[in-house]
Amino acid sequence: MKKKKYTRKTPRLFTNLKKTNLPLGHFKTQVDLFHAFVDWLDYYDPIGLVRIFGLRQEYEPEAADLSLYVQNCESADKFAMTLHQCLISWFSEEDLRENFLQRFHLAAEDGWALWRRFQFDIQKQPDWIAEQNKLAQFGKPIFDDEDRLIFHQLVCVDGIDCLFRKRMHSGETLDFIKTEVAHLSDTQIIQKAQATGLIFNKSNIEIQHRHPDFITVVFLTQSAHPTKLFKILTKDKHD
């Protein structure tokens, strides 16, 4: 059977702007993928932050964004399309370097290979399997171009799991599974949400019971940048 485009690419790491072999078992958490994407973007340098301005690790916001969107890619071709859509949403098309555009498909191949190796490695990690089983209770993230989902992450507070989502225009939400918080009042649920550390003191907080399976805490304020959120929410896993 003929393999799909890009699937034969040998996965590489791009540490210090150099391609190196990616050993099996390298990826143990999603944070490892985030850092690999940062180095990959540094290497291909879409707008010249590295080679023109000498700036390193400045593609972290884009890597955090792509770490979310790649989860919706079921094939290499879909990943290439998603990468292109992300690029024109991150940057002005006029700012994309000609050298990068000429190597776009090579960059896409290498990015897809990183994701595929991540999927292979991570399936053996018990913590990842447990987290994915919990996430499945909340359903798949909805990618809506009109109100773009830019971050989501499973959060545990006092032994109760909730799903944090940040959207481009409609603020942030925390979804609690209704059966797990049925014994709590709305005030207590809000207190649990505040205990995550994701809600600022002056936030405008609203609680919603519109979904049959979830109770949603909505806080309409400008929270931290997706990269900072990524680091905040994964900090405990690396300490």
N, C-alpha and C positions, 0 to 999 in steps of 0.2 A: 504494500500500500504506500502510495506517495505521501510523504509528510507535508504538512501545511507550511507555507512560507514562514521563514525565520526560526523554525523549530530545531534546525540542526546547529544553530549557533552555540559554540562552547561558552559557557558562562565565565565571565571574568570579573575581577575586582578592579577598581580604578583608583586605589589609594595613592596619594601623592602624585596624581596625574600620570600614573604608569599602569598599564595593563598587567595584571598578574593572575595566575591560575586561582580559581575559586574552589577551595577544598570542600569536599562533602562534609556536611554537618556544620558549616560556618554559621548559618542562620539559626538562631535559637529563640529570638523574639522579633516582634514587628519593628522594634527600634533598630535592630541590625539591618533590616531592609531600608529603613529611613536613611541611615548613614551611608549605605551602599548607593542609594539613589542620589544623595548629595554629592558623593565622589564621582559618580557617573555623569551628573550634570556639570560638575567642575571640569571633567575631562573633555566633554564635547562643547561646553561653554557657549550656549546659544546666543548670548548678546555680548560676549567679550568681557565679562566681569573679571575673569582670571587673566586672560592673555593681554587685554588692553589696559585694564585698571589695576591689575595685580591683586585682586580681592579673592580670597578663598572662603569657602563655606557660606557664600552669600546666596546660594540657591536653596537654602533650608526651607523657606516657605513653599517653594515649588515642589520640593521633595515630599513635604508633609501632605500637600494637596494630591500629588500623584500616588502616594501610598494609600490614599483612600480610593481614588478613581480606578486604579488598576484592579481592584477587587471586583469591578463590574465588567472586566474584560475576559471573555471566554475563548479568545483566540489571539494569535499574533497580529492578524490584520486589524482586529478591534483595538488592540493596544496601540498600533501605529496611528489609527484614526483618533483615539483618545489623546495620545501625546500631541498630535497636531492641534486638536481643539484646545488643549491646555496651553500650548505655546502661544496661541493667538489671544487667549484670555489673560495670560500672564504679562505678555509683552506686546508692544507695537510691532506689527509685521515689518516695518521699516528698520527696526532695531536688530532683527535677527541677522546674524552674520552670514555672508554669502558662503563662506567656508563651511559653516554648520549646515546650511540648507543643502549643500552638495553632498553632505554626509548624513543626511537625516535618516535614510533607511538603515544605514549601518548603526546609527545611534539607537534606532528603534529595535533593531535586532538584539543589541547588547542589553537594552533595558528589559525587553521581554525575556531574555535568557536569565537575567537576575531574578525576575519574578518567578519563573518556572523552577529555578533552583530553590528559591525560598519556599515555594509550595512543597517541593520534594522533601526539604530538610524539616520544615516545621510540622509536617504531619506525624513526625515521630516524637514530638514534644508533648508530654502529658498536660502541661499547663495550657498550651495552645488548644489542644483538643477540648479541654474542659471549658475554656473561654468561648470557643466556637459553638459548643452545645448551648451555652447560656445565651449567646447572641442570637441563636436560631429561634429562641422564644420570642424575640422582638421582631422577627421577620427581616427580610432583606432591606437595605437602605434604598430609598427612592431618590433617583438622580433626576431632578427637575431643573431644566435650563433656566426657567423663569425665576426660580428661587433656589439657587444652587446650594446643594449640600456641600459644605467645605470641611466638615470634620464630624466624626462620630467615634465614640469610645465607650466600652463597657466600664462602669464605675461601681465599686462596692463600698457601701457605707453602713457600718454597724451590722455587717452580715447580710445586708439586703442589696441585691444587684439592681442597678438602673442603667439606662442607656442615655448617654449625653449626645445631643446633636446640636451643631451650630450651622445655621443657614445664612446665606448671603444677606437676605433682606428681612427675615422674620425673627431675628434674635436666636436665643438658645432655649433648649428644652431638656428636661430630664423625664424619661418615661419609667414609671414603676409598674411592675406587673400587679394587677389589681388584687389577685388572690394572696399575694405576699404582703400586702399592706392593708388588707381588709380590717385588721384590728386597730389601725391607726386613724386618728382624726385628720382632717385637712391640715390643721395647724401643725400636727406632729409630722406629717409628710413634708411640709415645707421646711420644718426644722431638720429633717433628714437631708433634704436637698441642700440646705445651707451648710450642713456638715461636710459636704464634698469639697468645700473651699472654692467652688466655681462661681458662686454668686456673690457679687459685691454688696456691701451693706446698704447702699442706696438704690439697689435694683428695684424695679417695679415688678413684683411677683404675682403671678396669676396661676390658679390651679384649675385644671379642666378634667371633666369626666365624660368626654365625648366618645371615646373609644370603648367598646365593650370589654376589652381585655386589659387596658392600661389606664393609669392615672398620670396625667402629664402636668409637670410644673414648668411654666413658661416664665422666663425672666427677660424682659425686654430692655436690654442694655448692651452696650458695646463691650464685650469681654475681651480676653487676651487674644493675640494673634494665633492662628492655627499652629504655628511652630512652637510657641510658648505653651499652648494647651497640650500639644503632643509631649513635650518634655515634662510638664507638670503631671500629666496623667500616667506617664510611664516611669516616673522617677522611682517609685517604690519597688518596681520590678528590677531595677538596676542597683539599688542600694544594698 
